[in-house]
Amino acid sequence: MDTSNLSCDPPKLHVLVVDDNNIDRKLIQKLLEISSFKVTVVDSGSKALQYLGLDEENTSSRFDVNLIISDYSMPGMTGFELLKKIKNSSTSRDIPVVIMSSENNLTRINQCLEEGAEEYLLKPVKLSDVNRLKDSLLKHGSQHMGQHGPTPCSPEQA
């Protein structure tokens, strides 16, 4: 049976990337797109909160995302401060958040994990890191994957 024309791709997982550095944003965006993620990028914590509908309780313009990846060191609002705001919100606390940084600071890493970060990645982020995140998301699922979520597909089902 020829299965080459079967279209049974699961819906793309949506990732919000937050990083003030344009080069780092483009790198992580490219890695995520290679791994078949839908990607939205913003350059600050405050823009991330706006996108999520968490700025001043503005929930009318909320977008669903399956994962948030944020740089730790950003002007205005750090990734740690963003993480705390997300985890303290009833509408977004279940979205997995990954913090990334070029600094391998054990105290900072533990602080982020204790506050609810799923993972702490060291920059430069590699494709293997992104694939591990994708596997983890698909394995554990997320209530933010939309109504239907990703669906398994095999030639027998087609």
Secondary structure, DSSP 8 states (H G I E B T S, - for coil): ---TT--------EEEEE-S-HHHHHHHHHHHHHTT-EEEEESSHHHHHHHHT-GGG--TT----SEEEEES--SSS-HHHHHHHHHT-TTTTTS-EEEEES---HHHHHHHHHHT-SEEEESS--HHHHHHHHHHHHHH--TTSTTT------TTT-
